[in-house]
Amino acid sequence: MIIRMSLFFTLILGFNAHASYFPEGVFEDGKDLDSFVRGWYSYHLNSMEEPSLKDSSEVLVFRFTWLRTFHSPMAFRLAKNSGEQYDLTVKRTDGAGGYDSGKLINDERITIPREEAKVLIAKLEDECKFWSQPTQGEARGLDGSRWVFEGRRNERYHVVDRWSPDKGCLREVGLRFMELSRIDIEEVY
């Protein structure tokens, strides 16, 4: 376990130089901790072959990245396709969110009817007040999971990071992403 954690931290520190998924200073006030968190999250998104949303040219896209300490990392990305519908891209690796990223084992695209996607987006933007949420929540912990929501609407980008939410609007949105993915999820925390 100690060797595995040490390898993980070495990989994260090595990846920090390439951490371009998130703006600098977005997660923490301290430069070292912010760099670590950006590196950790970027490491997992890179292993899932996910694009950066902060630099995306898409008009409307939301991503929920779910990093459970001891279970498979997952990313759910909802974007408007060229038609009148939306695509939900679901990716999962065989790693553990608190350790090694693992290899990509699920990469699916599911077309979501326009009205269903609009209801989910309205819940996130209007009910959860996504765009005005602070990036960091107050709850912290060692084991558990990170629920990281990113959004891009035109030129506007925002990220909201929560630790193991057990209730509330963002948890409901995350659970809805999971339902839409149709993937059997072993444990939600």
C-alpha positions as CSV (number, residue, x, y, z in Angstrom):
1,M,0.0,0.0,0.0
2,I,2.8,2.5,0.9
3,I,4.7,1.6,-2.3
4,R,1.5,2.1,-4.3
5,M,0.8,5.5,-2.7
6,S,4.3,6.6,-3.2
7,L,4.2,5.6,-6.9
8,F,0.9,7.5,-7.3
9,F,2.3,10.7,-5.7
10,T,5.4,10.4,-7.9
11,L,3.2,10.0,-11.0
12,I,1.1,13.0,-9.9
13,L,4.1,15.2,-9.3
14,G,5.5,14.2,-12.7
15,F,2.2,15.0,-14.4
16,N,1.9,18.5,-12.8
17,A,4.1,19.9,-15.5
18,H,1.5,18.9,-18.0
19,A,-1.6,19.7,-16.0
20,S,-3.6,21.7,-18.5
21,Y,-7.1,20.6,-17.7
22,F,-7.8,23.3,-15.0
23,P,-6.8,26.9,-14.6
24,E,-3.9,27.6,-12.2
25,G,-5.1,28.5,-8.7
26,V,-8.6,27.3,-9.2
27,F,-8.6,24.7,-6.4
28,E,-6.6,25.9,-3.5
29,D,-5.0,29.1,-2.2
30,G,-1.6,27.4,-1.7
31,K,0.3,27.0,-4.9
32,D,1.7,23.5,-4.0
33,L,-1.7,22.1,-2.9
34,D,-3.4,23.6,-6.0
35,S,-0.8,22.1,-8.2
36,F,-1.2,18.7,-6.6
37,V,-5.0,18.7,-7.0
38,R,-4.8,19.9,-10.6
39,G,-2.3,17.2,-11.3
40,W,-4.3,14.5,-9.6
41,Y,-7.5,15.3,-11.5
42,S,-5.7,15.9,-14.8
43,Y,-3.9,12.6,-14.4
44,H,-7.2,10.7,-14.2
45,L,-8.8,12.7,-17.0
46,N,-5.8,12.1,-19.2
47,S,-6.0,8.4,-18.6
48,M,-9.6,8.5,-19.7
49,E,-8.6,10.3,-22.9
50,E,-10.9,13.2,-22.0
51,P,-10.5,16.7,-23.5
52,S,-9.8,19.8,-21.5
53,L,-13.0,21.8,-21.1
54,K,-11.3,25.0,-20.1
55,D,-9.9,25.3,-23.6
56,S,-12.9,23.7,-25.4
57,S,-14.5,25.2,-28.5
58,E,-17.8,23.5,-27.7
59,V,-20.7,26.0,-27.1
60,L,-22.2,23.9,-24.3
61,V,-20.6,21.1,-22.3
62,F,-20.7,19.8,-18.8
63,R,-18.6,17.1,-17.3
64,F,-18.9,15.2,-14.0
65,T,-15.7,13.5,-12.9
66,W,-16.1,11.0,-10.1
67,L,-12.9,9.9,-8.3
68,R,-13.7,7.3,-5.6
69,T,-10.7,6.5,-3.4
70,F,-10.9,2.7,-3.8
71,H,-13.1,2.3,-7.0
72,S,-12.9,2.9,-10.7
73,P,-12.6,6.6,-11.8
74,M,-15.4,7.7,-14.1
75,A,-16.2,10.7,-16.3
76,F,-19.6,11.7,-17.7
77,R,-19.5,14.4,-20.3
78,L,-22.7,15.9,-21.7
79,A,-22.5,18.0,-24.9
80,K,-24.9,19.2,-27.6
81,N,-24.2,17.3,-30.8
82,S,-24.6,18.7,-34.3
83,G,-28.3,18.0,-34.3
84,E,-31.0,18.8,-31.8
85,Q,-29.9,16.1,-29.3
86,Y,-27.1,15.7,-26.8
87,D,-24.4,13.1,-26.4
88,L,-23.4,11.7,-23.0
89,T,-19.9,10.3,-23.2
90,V,-19.1,7.9,-20.3
91,K,-15.6,6.7,-19.5
92,R,-14.2,4.5,-16.8
93,T,-10.8,3.1,-16.0
94,D,-9.9,0.0,-14.0
95,G,-7.8,2.0,-11.5
96,A,-8.8,3.6,-8.2
97,G,-9.5,7.4,-7.9
98,G,-7.3,7.8,-4.9
99,Y,-4.4,5.9,-6.4
100,D,-3.4,4.8,-9.9
101,S,-5.6,5.8,-12.8
102,G,-5.6,2.4,-14.5
103,K,-6.5,1.6,-18.1
104,L,-9.6,2.8,-20.0
105,I,-12.3,0.0,-19.8
106,N,-15.5,1.8,-20.8
107,D,-15.8,4.4,-23.5
108,E,-19.4,4.8,-24.6
109,R,-21.5,7.6,-26.3
110,I,-25.2,7.6,-25.6
111,T,-27.6,10.0,-27.3
112,I,-29.8,11.8,-24.8
113,P,-33.1,13.3,-26.0
114,R,-33.0,17.1,-26.1
115,E,-35.7,17.6,-23.5
116,E,-34.1,15.2,-21.0
117,A,-30.8,16.9,-21.4
118,K,-32.3,20.3,-21.1
119,V,-34.0,19.3,-17.8
120,L,-30.6,18.1,-16.4
121,I,-28.8,21.3,-17.6
122,A,-31.6,23.5,-16.1
123,K,-31.3,21.6,-12.8
124,L,-27.5,22.1,-12.7
125,E,-27.6,25.8,-13.8
126,D,-30.8,27.0,-12.2
127,E,-31.5,24.8,-9.1
128,C,-27.9,24.0,-8.2
129,K,-26.7,27.5,-9.2
130,F,-23.6,26.0,-10.8
131,W,-22.1,29.2,-12.2
132,S,-22.2,30.9,-8.8
133,Q,-21.1,28.0,-6.7
134,P,-17.7,28.3,-5.0
135,T,-15.2,26.0,-6.5
136,Q,-14.3,24.4,-3.2
137,G,-16.8,23.2,-0.6
138,E,-16.1,23.1,3.1
139,A,-16.3,19.4,3.6
140,R,-13.0,17.5,3.4
141,G,-11.8,14.0,4.1
142,L,-9.2,11.4,3.3
143,D,-11.2,8.4,2.0
144,G,-14.4,9.0,0.1
145,S,-14.8,10.5,-3.4
146,R,-14.3,13.7,-5.3
147,W,-17.3,15.0,-7.3
148,V,-15.9,17.4,-9.8
149,F,-18.3,19.3,-12.0
150,E,-17.0,21.4,-14.9
151,G,-19.1,23.5,-17.3
152,R,-18.4,25.5,-20.4
153,R,-21.1,27.7,-22.0
154,N,-19.6,29.8,-24.9
155,E,-16.5,31.4,-23.4
156,R,-17.5,30.9,-19.7
157,Y,-15.8,28.1,-17.8
158,H,-16.4,27.0,-14.2
159,V,-15.5,24.1,-11.9
160,V,-17.1,22.9,-8.7
161,D,-15.3,20.3,-6.5
162,R,-17.1,18.6,-3.7
163,W,-16.0,15.8,-1.3
164,S,-18.5,12.9,-0.9
165,P,-21.7,14.8,-1.0
166,D,-24.4,12.8,0.7
167,K,-27.3,15.1,-0.1
168,G,-28.1,18.2,-2.1
169,C,-28.5,19.3,-5.7
170,L,-25.1,18.5,-7.0
171,R,-25.4,14.9,-5.6
172,E,-28.7,14.6,-7.4
173,V,-27.2,15.8,-10.7
174,G,-24.2,13.3,-10.3
175,L,-26.7,10.5,-9.6
176,R,-28.6,11.4,-12.7
177,F,-25.5,11.3,-14.8
178,M,-24.8,7.8,-13.4
179,E,-28.4,6.7,-14.3
180,L,-28.2,8.0,-17.8
181,S,-24.9,6.1,-18.3
182,R,-26.6,2.7,-17.9
183,I,-23.4,1.4,-16.3
184,D,-23.8,-0.9,-13.2
185,I,-22.1,1.1,-10.5
186,E,-20.9,-1.0,-7.5
187,E,-20.8,1.6,-4.8
188,V,-21.9,5.3,-4.6
189,Y,-20.1,7.4,-2.1
